[in-house]
């Protein structure tokens, strides 16, 4: 299946794919997932619907790949030499405006995923699982350096803690997530749970 997918995707250049992904994100912000159609994407990007289906299979995969493409680099590529430095460097990748837009987008997509099995599957395969693996690599480096004990029970919940802070800021505080908020959360909650000093 991977070989088929690779062959299918090789027909569009990375630059063209990036244009399509940006158009998908624009449409998602305008109309939401349920109202987004492949016809609308084709019209916005001046491409054929057949090309979109051949390349991505369907709306769910196209949306998940657009979200993935929009993320700034791989988490595991960040390596400052300390876990605190790595977390802070991750927060530096996006500005507050982009973070607010992405938080609103992800809230809408999370709601849609609960009633759309294809979107839920695409999210897990293309976003959740790869990012979880990247976080594990980043954390494993901290374990290997001796910053975090290998038997620390909080190790299994780092992704939950990080996503929880990002996703619930608006719900609890009626405010968007910001770099300052997430950095203070990391220093006050995540790092202490892992036994890592913050000073």
C-alpha positions in Angstrom: 0.0 0.0 0.0 2.9 2.4 0.8 4.4 1.8 -2.7 1.0 2.5 -4.3 0.6 5.7 -2.2 4.2 6.8 -3.1 3.6 6.3 -6.8 0.3 8.1 -6.6 1.8 11.1 -4.9 4.9 11.4 -7.1 2.8 13.1 -9.9 2.5 16.5 -8.1 5.6 18.6 -7.2 6.3 19.5 -3.6 5.7 23.2 -4.5 2.3 22.4 -6.0 1.4 20.2 -3.1 2.3 23.1 -0.7 0.0 25.5 -2.7 -2.8 22.9 -2.5 -2.3 22.4 1.3 -2.4 26.2 1.9 -5.7 26.4 -0.1 -7.2 23.6 1.9 -6.3 25.3 5.2 -7.8 28.6 3.9 -11.0 26.8 3.0 -11.1 24.9 6.3 -10.9 28.3 8.2 -13.7 29.7 6.0 -16.2 26.9 6.0 -15.1 24.1 8.3 -14.5 20.4 7.6 -18.1 19.3 7.0 -18.7 22.0 4.4 -15.4 21.6 2.7 -15.7 19.7 -0.6 -13.2 18.4 -3.1 -15.0 20.5 -5.7 -14.2 23.6 -3.7 -10.6 22.6 -3.4 -10.4 21.9 -7.1 -11.9 25.3 -7.9 -9.7 27.2 -5.5 -6.5 25.6 -6.8 -7.5 25.4 -10.4 -6.9 21.6 -10.5 -9.1 18.7 -11.4 -11.0 16.8 -8.8 -9.7 13.6 -10.4 -6.2 14.7 -9.7 -7.0 15.4 -6.1 -8.6 12.0 -5.6 -5.7 10.3 -7.4 -3.2 12.1 -5.2 -4.8 12.0 -1.8 -7.6 9.5 -2.0 -10.2 11.7 -0.4 -11.0 14.7 1.8 -9.9 13.2 5.1 -6.3 12.4 3.9 -6.0 15.7 2.1 -6.9 17.6 5.2 -4.7 15.6 7.5 -1.7 16.0 5.2 -2.4 19.8 4.9 -2.3 20.1 8.7 0.9 18.0 8.9 2.5 20.1 6.2 1.6 23.3 8.1 3.6 22.2 11.1 7.1 23.7 11.4 9.5 20.9 11.1 9.9 17.6 13.0 9.7 17.7 16.8 12.5 15.2 17.1 14.9 17.4 15.0 15.0 19.9 17.9 18.0 19.2 20.0 19.4 22.0 22.2 21.1 19.6 24.6 18.5 19.9 27.4 14.8 19.0 27.6 13.8 22.5 28.8 15.7 24.0 25.9 14.0 21.6 23.5 10.6 22.5 24.8 11.2 26.2 24.7 12.7 25.9 21.1 9.5 24.1 20.0 7.4 27.0 21.3 9.6 29.5 19.4 8.6 27.9 16.0 5.2 29.7 15.8 4.0 33.2 16.6 0.9 33.9 18.8 -1.3 34.8 15.8 -0.5 31.6 14.0 -1.0 29.6 17.2 -4.4 31.1 17.7 -5.5 30.3 14.1 -4.2 26.8 14.4 -5.9 26.3 17.8 -9.3 27.3 16.4 -8.8 25.1 13.3 -7.8 22.1 15.4 -10.9 22.5 17.7 -13.2 22.4 14.7 -11.4 19.4 13.2 -11.4 17.5 16.5 -15.1 17.9 16.7 -15.5 16.8 13.1 -13.3 13.7 13.7 -15.6 12.4 16.4 -18.4 11.9 13.8 -16.2 11.1 10.8 -14.3 7.8 11.0 -12.2 8.6 7.9 -11.0 11.8 9.4 -10.3 10.2 12.8 -8.3 7.5 11.1 -6.3 9.9 8.9 -5.6 12.1 11.9 -4.3 9.2 13.9 -2.2 7.8 11.1 -0.8 11.1 9.7 -0.7 13.4 12.7 -1.2 11.8 16.2 1.0 8.7 15.7 3.9 10.5 14.0 4.0 13.4 16.5 3.8 11.0 19.4 6.8 9.1 18.0 8.7 12.3 17.6 7.9 13.4 21.2 9.1 10.0 22.4 12.4 10.5 20.6 12.9 13.9 22.1 12.0 12.6 25.6 14.2 9.5 25.1 17.2 11.8 24.5 16.5 13.4 27.9 16.4 10.0 29.5 19.6 9.0 27.8 21.3 12.2 29.0 20.1 11.4 32.6 17.8 14.4 32.8 14.7 12.2 33.3 14.5 8.9 35.1 13.5 6.0 32.8 10.9 4.9 35.4 9.2 8.3 35.8 5.4 7.6 35.4 4.8 11.0 33.8 6.8 9.9 30.7 3.7 8.2 29.2 1.7 11.4 29.5 3.9 14.2 28.1 1.9 14.4 24.8 -1.3 14.4 26.7 -0.1 17.3 28.9 1.2 19.3 26.0 -1.9 18.9 23.8 -4.2 19.4 26.8 -2.7 22.8 27.6 -3.0 23.8 23.9 -6.5 22.6 23.4 -8.1 23.6 26.7 -6.8 27.2 27.1 -9.8 28.6 25.2 -12.3 26.4 27.1 -11.0 27.2 30.6 -9.7 30.7 30.3 -11.5 31.9 27.2 -8.1 32.9 25.8 -6.1 31.5 22.9 -2.9 29.6 23.6 0.2 31.8 23.4 3.9 31.1 23.6 4.1 32.8 27.0 1.3 30.7 28.4 2.7 27.4 27.0 6.2 28.1 28.2 5.0 28.9 31.7 2.9 25.7 31.6 5.9 23.7 30.5 8.0 25.1 33.3 5.3 24.8 36.0 3.7 21.5 35.0 5.5 19.4 32.4 9.1 19.7 33.5 8.4 19.3 37.3 6.3 16.2 36.5 9.4 14.8 34.7 11.7 15.8 37.6 13.5 18.3 35.4 14.7 21.6 37.1 13.4 24.8 35.6 16.0 27.1 36.8 
